[in-house]
Amino acid sequence: MPEHVIHALPTGAIEPEYLEELRGQGARMVPHWPVTVSPPAAPVHLSRIRGVSVPPASAHLLDNMFDYGD
């Protein structure tokens, strides 16, 4: 784990070592998280989408991916 993340942990916090342990901790916290249900977003016509920019490095990365490029 990067050093800058270690200092972000609360005092006395123990990092999970295994995925099963992490999933168990998450399952125990679920009752504490409120569930909000919002209506689905309405579709937007393509002509209304403006100002979307993709950095050249990201565009190049996606262009070289089999699923997205070509």
N, CA, C and O atoms as a DFTB+ gen file, in Angstrom:
280 C
 N C O
     1  1       0.855      -1.164       0.000
     2  2       0.000       0.000       0.000
     3  2       0.903       1.229       0.000
     4  3       1.879       1.269       0.748
     5  1       0.598       2.234      -0.824
     6  2       1.435       3.424      -0.846
     7  2       1.504       4.091       0.515
     8  3       0.540       4.067       1.282
     9  1       2.645       4.683       0.807
    10  2       2.855       5.285       2.120
    11  2       1.844       6.383       2.425
    12  3       1.408       6.507       3.569
    13  1       1.455       7.190       1.424
    14  2       0.541       8.290       1.692
    15  2      -0.846       7.817       2.107
    16  3      -1.595       8.582       2.713
    17  1      -1.205       6.578       1.795
    18  2      -2.508       6.056       2.185
    19  2      -2.467       5.525       3.613
    20  3      -3.468       5.606       4.325
    21  1      -1.364       4.999       4.035
    22  2      -1.233       4.436       5.381
    23  2      -1.538       5.499       6.438
    24  3      -2.176       5.197       7.447
    25  1      -1.091       6.736       6.221
    26  2      -1.320       7.793       7.192
    27  2      -2.775       8.236       7.227
    28  3      -3.188       8.909       8.171
    29  1      -3.568       7.869       6.206
    30  2      -4.971       8.268       6.158
    31  2      -5.850       7.351       6.999
    32  3      -7.013       7.670       7.245
    33  1      -5.315       6.215       7.444
    34  2      -6.101       5.278       8.248
    35  2      -6.274       5.819       9.664
    36  3      -5.344       6.400      10.224
    37  1      -7.454       5.634      10.243
    38  2      -7.653       6.081      11.627
    39  2      -6.728       5.338      12.585
    40  3      -6.298       4.218      12.304
    41  1      -6.431       5.956      13.693
    42  2      -5.575       5.332      14.694
    43  2      -6.203       4.027      15.160
    44  3      -7.382       3.993      15.511
    45  1      -5.429       2.964      15.164
    46  2      -5.920       1.669      15.599
    47  2      -6.630       0.877      14.520
    48  3      -7.079      -0.239      14.781
    49  1      -6.748       1.424      13.302
    50  2      -7.421       0.702      12.214
    51  2      -6.539      -0.439      11.743
    52  3      -5.315      -0.320      11.687
    53  1      -7.172      -1.527      11.413
    54  2      -6.463      -2.703      10.915
    55  2      -6.868      -2.911       9.468
    56  3      -8.056      -2.990       9.154
    57  1      -5.883      -2.999       8.589
    58  2      -6.170      -3.239       7.182
    59  2      -6.531      -4.711       6.977
    60  3      -5.880      -5.589       7.544
    61  1      -7.554      -4.989       6.178
    62  2      -7.875      -6.385       5.890
    63  2      -6.796      -6.999       5.000
    64  3      -6.283      -6.348       4.090
    65  1      -6.460      -8.255       5.274
    66  2      -5.428      -8.926       4.496
    67  2      -6.010      -9.757       3.366
    68  3      -5.301     -10.069       2.409
    69  1      -7.266     -10.118       3.450
    70  2      -7.861     -10.990       2.457
    71  2      -9.183     -10.396       1.974
    72  3      -9.853      -9.658       2.697
    73  1      -9.537     -10.731       0.749
    74  2     -10.774     -10.229       0.172
    75  2     -11.974     -10.656       1.012
    76  3     -12.903      -9.871       1.200
    77  1     -11.968     -11.872       1.512
    78  2     -13.086     -12.360       2.326
    79  2     -13.244     -11.505       3.582
    80  3     -14.364     -11.209       3.999
    81  1     -12.134     -11.115       4.174
    82  2     -12.171     -10.279       5.372
    83  2     -12.745      -8.906       5.035
    84  3     -13.554      -8.365       5.790
    85  1     -12.328      -8.343       3.904
    86  2     -12.832      -7.047       3.466
    87  2     -14.326      -7.118       3.181
    88  3     -15.069      -6.210       3.553
    89  1     -14.775      -8.187       2.523
    90  2     -16.194      -8.345       2.222
    91  2     -17.006      -8.497       3.501
    92  3     -18.121      -7.982       3.590
    93  1     -16.464      -9.194       4.489
    94  2     -17.156      -9.355       5.768
    95  2     -17.298      -8.028       6.495
    96  3     -18.345      -7.739       7.074
    97  1     -16.242      -7.223       6.465
    98  2     -16.303      -5.912       7.102
    99  2     -17.335      -5.036       6.403
   100  3     -18.090      -4.317       7.058
   101  1     -17.369      -5.094       5.070
   102  2     -18.354      -4.321       4.326
   103  2     -19.770      -4.761       4.651
   104  3     -20.661      -3.924       4.801
   105  1     -19.986      -6.069       4.761
   106  2     -21.317      -6.594       5.068
   107  2     -21.785      -6.135       6.451
   108  3     -22.973      -5.878       6.649
   109  1     -20.860      -6.033       7.404
   110  2     -21.231      -5.573       8.738
   111  2     -21.575      -4.082       8.746
   112  3     -22.334      -3.629       9.602
   113  1     -21.019      -3.310       7.794
   114  2     -21.286      -1.875       7.754
   115  2     -22.548      -1.533       6.971
   116  3     -23.055      -0.418       7.092
   117  1     -23.065      -2.456       6.176
   118  2     -24.217      -2.173       5.314
   119  2     -25.397      -1.572       6.068
   120  3     -25.984      -0.614       5.565
   121  1     -25.783      -2.070       7.238
   122  2     -26.932      -1.469       7.928
   123  2     -26.736       0.009       8.279
   124  3     -27.714       0.718       8.514
   125  1     -25.506       0.475       8.315
   126  2     -25.233       1.868       8.684
   127  2     -25.328       2.819       7.501
   128  3     -25.336       4.036       7.686
   129  1     -25.401       2.277       6.280
   130  2     -25.435       3.120       5.086
   131  2     -26.871       3.313       4.636
   132  3     -27.586       2.341       4.390
   133  1     -27.296       4.566       4.526
   134  2     -28.666       4.804       4.046
   135  2     -28.779       4.468       2.553
   136  3     -27.840       4.664       1.782
   137  1     -29.931       3.968       2.178
   138  2     -30.183       3.634       0.776
   139  2     -31.108       4.694       0.206
   140  3     -32.225       4.895       0.684
   141  1     -30.627       5.356      -0.809
   142  2     -31.458       6.350      -1.476
   143  2     -31.737       5.875      -2.889
   144  3     -30.834       5.428      -3.597
   145  1     -32.976       5.975      -3.288
   146  2     -33.368       5.564      -4.622
   147  2     -33.810       6.810      -5.367
   148  3     -34.764       7.482      -4.976
   149  1     -33.105       7.104      -6.439
   150  2     -33.478       8.262      -7.233
   151  2     -34.021       7.781      -8.577
   152  3     -33.641       6.715      -9.062
   153  1     -34.900       8.563      -9.166
   154  2     -35.450       8.148     -10.454
   155  2     -34.352       8.102     -11.504
   156  3     -33.382       8.856     -11.418
   157  1     -34.493       7.231     -12.490
   158  2     -33.459       7.155     -13.524
   159  2     -33.390       8.459     -14.314
   160  3     -34.395       9.143     -14.505
   161  1     -32.216       8.777     -14.756
   162  2     -32.025      10.008     -15.527
   163  2     -32.690       9.871     -16.888
   164  3     -32.669       8.807     -17.506
   165  1     -33.275      10.962     -17.335
   166  2     -33.917      10.962     -18.646
   167  2     -32.837      10.994     -19.732
   168  3     -31.791      11.616     -19.547
   169  1     -33.085      10.333     -20.853
   170  2     -32.097      10.362     -21.935
   171  2     -31.901      11.781     -22.460
   172  3     -32.839      12.578     -22.484
   173  1     -30.700      12.081     -22.873
   174  2     -30.361      13.401     -23.402
   175  2     -30.040      13.238     -24.876
   176  3     -29.305      12.329     -25.261
   177  1     -30.591      14.118     -25.699
   178  2     -30.317      14.061     -27.129
   179  2     -28.844      14.387     -27.373
   180  3     -28.284      15.255     -26.705
   181  1     -28.225      13.706     -28.310
   182  2     -26.797      13.880     -28.561
   183  2     -26.430      15.320     -28.907
   184  3     -25.318      15.754     -28.607
   185  1     -27.326      16.060     -29.522
   186  2     -27.013      17.431     -29.894
   187  2     -26.852      18.340     -28.672
   188  3     -26.288      19.428     -28.792
   189  1     -27.332      17.917     -27.508
   190  2     -27.213      18.721     -26.280
   191  2     -25.907      18.462     -25.529
   192  3     -25.576      19.197     -24.598
   193  1     -25.172      17.438     -25.919
   194  2     -23.912      17.110     -25.244
   195  2     -22.806      17.917     -25.913
   196  3     -22.472      17.686     -27.075
   197  1     -22.248      18.853     -25.179
   198  2     -21.191      19.723     -25.706
   199  2     -20.094      19.878     -24.653
   200  3     -20.328      19.729     -23.453
   201  1     -18.913      20.175     -25.132
   202  2     -17.816      20.465     -24.222
   203  2     -17.162      19.246     -23.611
   204  3     -16.439      19.373     -22.624
   205  1     -17.394      18.066     -24.167
   206  2     -16.737      16.877     -23.646
   207  2     -15.358      16.794     -24.281
   208  3     -15.229      16.795     -25.505
   209  1     -14.337      16.723     -23.452
   210  2     -12.983      16.606     -23.986
   211  2     -12.299      15.405     -23.345
   212  3     -12.507      15.092     -22.173
   213  1     -11.495      14.760     -24.138
   214  2     -10.761      13.584     -23.672
   215  2      -9.279      13.872     -23.869
   216  3      -8.867      14.232     -24.972
   217  1      -8.473      13.723     -22.830
   218  2      -7.038      13.948     -22.989
   219  2      -6.468      13.004     -24.061
   220  3      -6.901      11.857     -24.163
   221  1      -5.512      13.474     -24.850
   222  2      -4.947      12.644     -25.925
   223  2      -4.433      11.290     -25.446
   224  3      -4.593      10.291     -26.148
   225  1      -3.818      11.238     -24.261
   226  2      -3.295       9.967     -23.762
   227  2      -4.428       8.978     -23.494
   228  3      -4.286       7.785     -23.765
   229  1      -5.553       9.465     -22.960
   230  2      -6.697       8.588     -22.699
   231  2      -7.319       8.127     -24.004
   232  3      -7.696       6.963     -24.137
   233  1      -7.430       9.038     -24.974
   234  2      -7.987       8.667     -26.266
   235  2      -7.110       7.616     -26.928
   236  3      -7.621       6.667     -27.524
   237  1      -5.804       7.776     -26.829
   238  2      -4.877       6.807     -27.412
   239  2      -4.997       5.454     -26.719
   240  3      -4.963       4.410     -27.371
   241  1      -5.136       5.474     -25.407
   242  2      -5.281       4.236     -24.645
   243  2      -6.534       3.489     -25.077
   244  3      -6.482       2.286     -25.333
   245  1      -7.663       4.195     -25.160
   246  2      -8.915       3.555     -25.571
   247  2      -8.860       3.095     -27.023
   248  3      -9.416       2.051     -27.366
   249  1      -8.200       3.862     -27.870
   250  2      -8.099       3.501     -29.275
   251  2      -7.359       2.180     -29.446
   252  3      -7.636       1.424     -30.377
   253  1      -6.418       1.904     -28.544
   254  2      -5.640       0.667     -28.643
   255  2      -6.310      -0.520     -27.950
   256  3      -5.803      -1.639     -28.034
   257  1      -7.431      -0.306     -27.270
   258  2      -8.157      -1.410     -26.636
   259  2      -9.046      -2.073     -27.655
   260  3      -9.732      -1.397     -28.421
   261  1      -9.042      -3.374     -27.672
   262  2      -9.827      -4.146     -28.641
   263  2     -11.316      -3.812     -28.544
   264  3     -11.986      -3.676     -29.567
   265  1     -11.837      -3.680     -27.328
   266  2     -13.273      -3.462     -27.150
   267  2     -13.718      -2.075     -27.592
   268  3     -14.874      -1.907     -27.980
   269  1     -12.841      -1.074     -27.546
   270  2     -13.252       0.309     -27.779
   271  2     -12.646       0.911     -29.050
   272  3     -13.267       1.773     -29.673
   273  1     -11.478       0.485     -29.436
   274  2     -10.795       1.084     -30.577
   275  2     -11.377       0.625     -31.903
   276  3     -12.261      -0.230     -31.960
   277  1     -10.866       1.205     -32.941
   278  2     -11.267       0.915     -34.325
   279  2     -12.711       1.205     -34.509
   280  3     -13.242       1.025     -35.605
